[in-house]
Amino acid sequence: MTEPGTVLITGPTRNLGRHTVLSLAARPGRPDLLLVGRAGRDLTAVADEARALGANVHEIGCDLASLADVRAAAATARELLDTGAVRPLRALIANAGVMSADTRRASADGYELTFAVNHLAHAQLIGDLLGSFTTPARIVLIGSNTYHANFWRKLLHVAEADWADPVELARPATGEPSVEASGVAYSNAKLAILYYAHELQRHTDVNVSVFEPGWMPGTALGRGAPAAFQAMSRALARIPGVSTPQRSGPLLAALAVDDKWAHVRDGAFVVKDKLTEVQPVAHDRGRERRLWEATAELLGERRVGRRQ
């Protein structure tokens, strides 16, 4: 970017988030950094690593499974911006994510955990900070090719997204947990991110894009999965050419701040370092509008109950 300003990133303590933070901190003309993640040793450690590289870093403790925590984090970020503790907000990287092995698990607000953290938490954070950006600015969401039946999903027999009304997607399940149900919930959340990105761009001048880091088996994302699935993921992570946080982190950092990507907007899908056309299912104006409306409902006082 012409002026580095400040970059806010969620999920900064591990894997993709950590390597994105360190890449940003090591850049010439480095931005100030707001690190939003669970308070504790891991958050302090990555903040200290970034400070050692010369960055101005502020830790903002936040559990993204709690909308109250997210609202408080946004308020802290606004205070830091308003008081001049950091430079103007130029980028927000919505990196944090979870793939719950049990779709009955609920967030603090009663929503299915995967949908709550991947979509609702970031929609709350972005909504609360939308008026705090200084343009030109960017919002980068983390997407995944799992939104459709791609090669790897077919190979591993993992189900693709099964879209429903967002209020239904936000309801914790009642049936027995399964790897298939977990995969469908994750795919639905990633399809929601694409829909949200397209609709968000209609409501802001901040450039919105979606980053797919490439398949990174063996990361902490699947830590709630069965042991056999985790072991298989660790083995697949050793295949040459498979993405790693070390390789994908700098690419995500570049999308957030490099002049090369200044033109990217409208929810464009960037796979590693290439603009990529999404499948037709990822463009649906009716679904995008409904997701925007339902997200506003879900972020309000309304709470959803379990399926009957």
C-alpha positions in Angstrom: 0.0 0.0 0.0 1.1 3.6 -0.5 0.8 4.2 3.3 1.3 1.1 5.4 -1.2 2.1 8.1 -2.5 -0.6 10.4 -3.5 -4.2 9.6 -5.9 -6.1 12.0 -5.7 -9.9 11.8 -7.8 -12.5 13.6 -6.4 -15.9 14.5 -2.8 -14.7 14.6 -1.2 -17.3 16.9 -0.8 -20.4 14.8 -0.1 -21.7 11.4 -1.4 -19.4 8.6 -2.1 -16.5 10.9 1.2 -16.6 12.7 3.2 -16.7 9.4 1.1 -13.9 8.0 1.8 -11.7 11.1 5.6 -12.4 10.9 5.6 -11.7 7.1 3.9 -8.4 7.7 6.2 -7.5 10.5 9.3 -8.2 8.4 8.3 -6.1 5.5 10.0 -2.8 4.6 7.6 0.0 5.7 5.9 -2.5 7.9 2.3 -1.8 9.0 1.2 -1.5 12.6 -0.5 -4.7 13.8 -3.6 -5.4 15.8 -3.7 -9.0 16.8 -7.1 -10.3 17.7 -7.1 -13.8 19.3 -7.5 -15.7 22.5 -5.6 -13.9 25.3 -2.7 -15.8 26.7 0.8 -17.1 26.1 0.4 -17.9 22.4 -0.9 -14.4 21.6 1.9 -12.7 23.6 4.5 -14.9 21.9 3.6 -14.0 18.4 3.2 -10.3 19.4 6.7 -10.4 20.9 8.1 -12.0 17.7 6.6 -9.3 15.6 7.9 -6.6 17.9 11.4 -8.1 17.6 11.1 -7.5 13.9 10.3 -3.8 14.5 6.6 -3.7 14.3 4.2 -1.7 16.5 2.0 -4.4 17.8 -1.1 -4.4 20.1 -2.7 -7.6 21.4 -6.5 -7.7 21.6 -7.8 -10.7 23.6 -10.9 -12.1 22.1 -12.7 -15.4 21.9 -14.4 -15.4 18.5 -17.0 -17.9 19.7 -18.5 -15.1 21.7 -20.1 -12.1 20.0 -19.8 -10.0 23.2 -16.0 -10.6 23.0 -16.0 -9.7 19.3 -17.8 -6.4 20.0 -15.4 -5.6 22.8 -12.5 -6.3 20.6 -13.9 -4.0 17.9 -14.3 -1.3 20.6 -10.7 -1.7 21.7 -9.5 -1.5 18.1 -11.5 1.7 17.6 -10.0 3.3 20.7 -6.5 2.5 19.6 -7.2 4.0 16.2 -8.9 7.1 17.6 -6.2 7.8 20.1 -3.4 7.5 17.6 -1.8 4.5 19.2 -1.7 3.0 15.8 -1.9 4.4 12.3 -5.1 4.5 10.2 -6.8 1.1 9.5 -5.9 0.0 6.0 -6.6 -3.7 6.1 -8.5 -6.4 8.0 -7.6 -10.0 7.6 -10.4 -12.3 8.8 -8.1 -15.3 9.2 -9.5 -17.2 12.3 -11.4 -20.3 11.5 -12.6 -23.6 13.1 -14.0 -26.9 11.8 -16.0 -28.4 14.6 -16.0 -32.2 14.7 -19.4 -32.0 16.4 -22.1 -29.9 14.8 -24.1 -30.0 18.0 -21.5 -27.7 19.6 -22.8 -24.2 20.1 -21.0 -20.9 20.4 -21.6 -18.7 23.5 -24.6 -17.2 21.6 -26.2 -20.5 20.8 -25.1 -20.9 17.2 -23.4 -23.8 15.5 -19.7 -23.3 16.2 -18.3 -23.6 12.7 -20.8 -21.1 11.2 -20.4 -18.9 14.3 -16.6 -18.5 14.2 -16.0 -18.6 10.4 -18.8 -16.3 9.4 -20.8 -14.6 12.1 -17.8 -13.4 14.3 -16.1 -11.8 11.3 -19.3 -10.2 10.1 -19.8 -8.7 13.5 -16.2 -7.5 13.6 -16.2 -6.0 10.1 -19.6 -4.4 10.7 -18.3 -2.7 13.9 -15.2 -1.5 12.2 -16.5 -0.6 8.7 -16.6 3.1 9.6 -13.0 3.1 10.9 -11.2 2.3 7.7 -9.2 4.9 5.9 -9.4 4.3 2.2 -7.8 2.9 0.2 -8.3 -0.1 2.4 -8.9 -3.8 2.1 -10.8 -6.6 3.7 -9.5 -10.1 3.1 -11.7 -13.1 4.0 -10.4 -16.6 4.1 -12.1 -18.9 1.7 -11.7 -22.5 0.6 -12.3 -24.6 -2.4 -14.3 -26.9 -0.2 -17.4 -24.9 -1.1 -17.9 -27.3 -4.1 -17.0 -30.9 -5.0 -13.4 -30.3 -6.0 -10.8 -33.0 -6.7 -9.7 -33.6 -3.1 -13.2 -33.8 -1.7 -14.1 -36.4 -4.3 -10.9 -38.3 -3.6 -11.5 -38.3 0.2 -15.3 -38.8 -0.1 -16.0 -35.6 1.8 -19.4 -34.0 1.2 -19.7 -30.6 -0.4 -21.8 -27.7 0.8 -25.5 -28.3 1.3 -26.9 -24.8 1.4 -30.0 -23.8 3.5 -31.4 -20.6 4.9 -28.6 -19.1 7.0 -30.8 -19.1 10.1 -31.0 -22.9 9.7 -27.3 -23.2 9.1 -26.7 -21.4 12.4 -28.7 -23.9 14.4 -26.7 -26.6 16.2 -27.5 -30.1 15.0 -29.3 -32.7 17.1 -28.2 -35.9 15.3 -25.1 -37.9 16.0 -21.8 -36.2 15.1 -20.0 -37.4 12.0 -17.0 -36.5 9.8 -19.5 -35.9 6.9 -21.7 -33.5 8.9 -18.6 -31.6 10.1 -17.4 -31.3 6.5 -20.7 -30.1 5.2 -20.9 -27.5 8.0 -17.4 -26.3 7.1 -18.2 -26.1 3.4 -21.4 -24.2 4.1 -19.5 -21.7 6.2 -17.0 -21.2 3.3 -19.7 -20.8 0.8 -21.3 -18.2 3.1 -18.0 -16.3 3.1 -18.1 -16.0 -0.7 -21.7 -14.9 -0.6 -20.9 -12.4 2.2 -17.9 -11.0 0.3 -20.0 -10.2 -2.8 -22.7 -8.6 -0.8 -20.3 -6.7 1.5 -18.7 -5.1 -1.5 -22.1 -3.6 -2.4 -22.1 -1.8 1.0 -18.6 -0.4 1.2 -15.8 1.3 -0.7 -13.3 -0.9 1.0 -11.9 -3.5 -1.4 -13.1 -7.0 -0.5 -11.4 -10.2 -1.6 -11.3 -13.9 -0.6 -8.1 -15.7 -0.1 -7.7 -19.5 -0.6 -4.3 -20.5 0.9 -4.3 -23.9 -0.8 -4.9 -27.2 1.0 -2.9 -27.3 4.2 -3.5 -30.7 5.8 -2.1 -31.3 9.3 -2.8 -27.8 10.7 -4.8 -27.2 13.9 -8.0 -26.5 11.9 -9.0 -30.2 12.2 -7.8 -30.8 15.8 -11.3 -31.9 16.8 -11.4 -34.6 14.1 -11.0 -38.3 14.8 -7.4 -39.4 15.4 -7.3 -41.5 12.2 -8.3 -38.5 10.1 -5.7 -36.3 11.8 -3.0 -38.9 11.2 -4.0 -39.1 7.5 -3.8 -35.3 7.3 -0.3 -35.2 8.8 0.8 -37.8 6.3 -0.7 -35.9 3.4 1.0 -32.7 4.5 4.4 -34.2 3.5 3.4 -34.5 -0.1 5.5 -32.2 -2.3 3.6 -29.2 -3.5 0.9 -29.2 -0.8 0.5 -25.8 0.8 2.0 -25.0 4.2 1.5 -22.0 6.5 5.1 -21.0 5.8 4.4 -20.6 2.1 0.9 -19.3 2.3 1.4 -16.7 5.1 3.5 -14.4 3.0 1.0 -14.7 0.1 -1.9 -13.6 2.4 0.2 -10.7 3.7 0.9 -9.6 0.2 -2.8 -9.7 -0.7 -3.6 -7.4 2.3 -0.9 -4.8 1.6 1.0 -5.0 -1.7 0.3 -2.6 -4.5 0.1 -5.6 -6.8 -3.3 -6.4 -5.4 -4.7 -2.9 -5.0 -7.2 -3.4 -7.8 -8.7 -6.6 -6.4 -12.3 -6.2 -5.1 -15.9 -7.4 -5.5 -15.1 -10.6 -3.5 -12.5 -11.8 -6.0 -11.2 -15.3 -5.2 -7.4 -15.5 -5.0 -6.0 -19.0 -4.8 -2.5 -18.7 -3.4 -1.2 -15.9 -5.8 -3.7 -16.2 -8.7 -7.1 -14.7 -9.4 -9.5 -17.6 -10.0 -13.0 -17.8 -11.2 -15.4 -19.4 -8.7 -17.9 -22.0 -9.6 -21.4 -20.8 -10.6 -22.9 -21.9 -7.2 -20.7 -19.2 -5.5 -22.6 -16.4 -7.3 -26.2 -16.1 -6.3 -27.7 -12.7 -5.8 -30.7 -14.0 -3.9 -28.7 -16.1 -1.5 -26.2 -13.2 -1.0 -29.0 -10.8 -0.1 -30.7 -13.3 2.2 -27.4 -14.1 3.9 -26.9 -10.3 4.6 -30.4 -10.0 6.0 -30.1 -13.2 8.1 -26.7 -12.2 9.4 -28.1 -9.0 10.7 -30.9 -11.0 12.4 -28.4 -13.4 14.0 -26.1 -10.7 15.2 -29.0 -9.0 17.0 -30.8 -10.1 20.1 -32.5 -13.0 18.4 -31.3 -16.4 19.4 -31.9 -19.6 17.5 -32.9 -22.8 19.2 -32.0 -26.4 18.2 -33.7 -28.2 15.3 -36.9 -30.0 16.3 
